[in-house]
Amino acid sequence: MSRSIIFKENELIIKFSGLTALAGLKQELKIPYSSIKNVQAGNFKLHWNALRLFGTSIPKGYKAGRFLYKGQKYFLSYNDTNQVVVLDLEEYEYDKIVVQVGSPKQIRTAILKRCPQLVYEKYQ
């Protein structure tokens, strides 16, 4: 897969390779667990009026790179909107990161277990 998630002690690293890295103009994102204020798995729909700043956008399909919508900065990397993990962030360069992964629910659970600021029980 051209996207991988690595769990470190204090941060989550999302690595991009091949054409995915090229399309999104990014090879990796390092996200401190303390910056994650919410995590969701499953469906995501980018508003049609979102502005692509850098990257690739194919209508009703592949999205990769930096986008802006209503003052919020997004980093997107997906082609299947139903197989994504959505991270809502604070005190980070992006307000929201949306990344396609192989097992979104399992990744979401793994992230929740590493984020003491989120109440894991409410997500079960």
ZAMILUM-221833 format. One record per residue (C-alpha): x, y, z; residue number from 1; residue in three letters. Coordinates in nm, 3 decimals, padded with zeros to 5 digits, always signed. Layout:
<rs>
       u       v       w num residuo
       X       Y       Z NUM     ALA
...
</rs>
This chain:
<rs>
       u       v       w num residuo
 +00.000 +00.000 +00.000   1     MET
 +00.123 +00.349 -00.076   2     SER
 +00.016 +00.475 +00.267   3     ARG
 +00.129 +00.331 +00.598   4     SER
 +00.076 +00.426 +00.961   5     ILE
 +00.347 +00.382 +01.221   6     ILE
 +00.269 +00.411 +01.591   7     PHE
 +00.551 +00.563 +01.796   8     LYS
 +00.554 +00.638 +02.167   9     GLU
 +00.439 +01.001 +02.139  10     ASN
 +00.334 +01.041 +01.779  11     GLU
 +00.164 +00.884 +01.483  12     LEU
 +00.356 +00.881 +01.155  13     ILE
 +00.174 +00.854 +00.824  14     ILE
 +00.411 +00.762 +00.540  15     LYS
 +00.334 +00.807 +00.173  16     PHE
 +00.526 +00.638 -00.106  17     SER
 +00.530 +00.619 -00.483  18     GLY
 +00.267 +00.809 -00.677  19     LEU
 +00.074 +00.880 -00.358  20     THR
 +00.366 +01.083 -00.222  21     ALA
 +00.403 +01.259 -00.555  22     LEU
 +00.031 +01.338 -00.589  23     ALA
 +00.004 +01.473 -00.235  24     GLY
 +00.343 +01.647 -00.240  25     LEU
 +00.426 +01.491 +00.097  26     LYS
 +00.628 +01.188 +00.208  27     GLN
 +00.521 +01.178 +00.571  28     GLU
 +00.321 +01.346 +00.843  29     LEU
 +00.423 +01.330 +01.210  30     LYS
 +00.124 +01.390 +01.434  31     ILE
 +00.165 +01.413 +01.813  32     PRO
 -00.105 +01.214 +01.991  33     TYR
 -00.168 +01.524 +02.204  34     SER
 -00.286 +01.711 +01.890  35     SER
 -00.562 +01.461 +01.811  36     ILE
 -00.900 +01.583 +01.938  37     LYS
 -01.120 +01.333 +01.752  38     ASN
 -01.082 +01.027 +01.530  39     VAL
 -01.339 +00.865 +01.301  40     GLN
 -01.337 +00.569 +01.066  41     ALA
 -01.536 +00.520 +00.752  42     GLY
 -01.704 +00.773 +00.531  43     ASN
 -01.581 +01.123 +00.441  44     PHE
 -01.709 +01.369 +00.187  45     LYS
 -01.516 +01.681 +00.095  46     LEU
 -01.741 +01.975 +00.020  47     HIS
 -01.748 +02.054 -00.352  48     TRP
 -01.650 +02.414 -00.278  49     ASN
 -01.323 +02.323 -00.101  50     ALA
 -01.020 +02.492 -00.251  51     LEU
 -00.727 +02.274 -00.358  52     ARG
 -00.406 +02.452 -00.255  53     LEU
 -00.144 +02.193 -00.355  54     PHE
 -00.192 +01.840 -00.479  55     GLY
 -00.429 +01.637 -00.693  56     THR
 -00.807 +01.632 -00.715  57     SER
 -01.013 +01.418 -00.951  58     ILE
 -01.388 +01.486 -00.930  59     PRO
 -01.572 +01.212 -00.737  60     LYS
 -01.247 +01.024 -00.690  61     GLY
 -00.884 +01.059 -00.593  62     TYR
 -00.783 +01.340 -00.360  63     LYS
 -00.430 +01.406 -00.236  64     ALA
 -00.269 +01.716 -00.092  65     GLY
 -00.368 +02.035 +00.084  66     ARG
 -00.719 +02.176 +00.071  67     PHE
 -00.895 +02.470 +00.236  68     LEU
 -01.262 +02.491 +00.330  69     TYR
 -01.426 +02.753 +00.555  70     LYS
 -01.090 +02.855 +00.697  71     GLY
 -00.993 +02.499 +00.792  72     GLN
 -00.683 +02.337 +00.647  73     LYS
 -00.717 +01.976 +00.530  74     TYR
 -00.461 +01.720 +00.422  75     PHE
 -00.624 +01.445 +00.215  76     LEU
 -00.496 +01.120 +00.068  77     SER
 -00.764 +00.881 -00.055  78     TYR
 -00.950 +00.739 -00.350  79     ASN
 -01.215 +00.542 -00.156  80     ASP
 -01.408 +00.768 +00.081  81     THR
 -01.542 +00.467 +00.272  82     ASN
 -01.198 +00.336 +00.374  83     GLN
 -01.059 +00.640 +00.553  84     VAL
 -00.949 +00.750 +00.896  85     VAL
 -01.039 +01.110 +00.976  86     VAL
 -00.829 +01.295 +01.235  87     LEU
 -00.953 +01.623 +01.382  88     ASP
 -00.651 +01.812 +01.512  89     LEU
 -00.557 +02.111 +01.723  90     GLU
 -00.227 +02.296 +01.747  91     GLU
 -00.105 +02.131 +01.427  92     TYR
 -00.044 +02.258 +01.073  93     GLU
 -00.371 +02.096 +00.952  94     TYR
 -00.713 +02.104 +01.115  95     ASP
 -00.815 +01.773 +00.959  96     LYS
 -00.627 +01.481 +00.803  97     ILE
 -00.814 +01.222 +00.600  98     VAL
 -00.617 +00.914 +00.491  99     VAL
 -00.726 +00.592 +00.325 100     GLN
 -00.611 +00.282 +00.513 101     VAL
 -00.673 -00.091 +00.483 102     GLY
 -00.858 -00.136 +00.814 103     SER
 -01.002 +00.200 +00.922 104     PRO
 -01.185 +00.071 +01.231 105     LYS
 -00.877 -00.111 +01.361 106     GLN
 -00.656 +00.193 +01.301 107     ILE
 -00.911 +00.413 +01.477 108     ARG
 -00.912 +00.182 +01.780 109     THR
 -00.530 +00.178 +01.790 110     ALA
 -00.521 +00.560 +01.780 111     ILE
 -00.783 +00.593 +02.054 112     LEU
 -00.581 +00.365 +02.283 113     LYS
 -00.282 +00.599 +02.247 114     ARG
 -00.473 +00.923 +02.307 115     CYS
 -00.542 +00.967 +02.679 116     PRO
 -00.723 +01.296 +02.611 117     GLN
 -00.996 +01.104 +02.427 118     LEU
 -01.234 +00.893 +02.629 119     VAL
 -01.195 +00.552 +02.463 120     TYR
 -01.509 +00.406 +02.621 121     GLU
 -01.739 +00.655 +02.449 122     LYS
 -01.614 +00.536 +02.109 123     TYR
 -01.689 +00.169 +02.161 124     GLN
</rs>
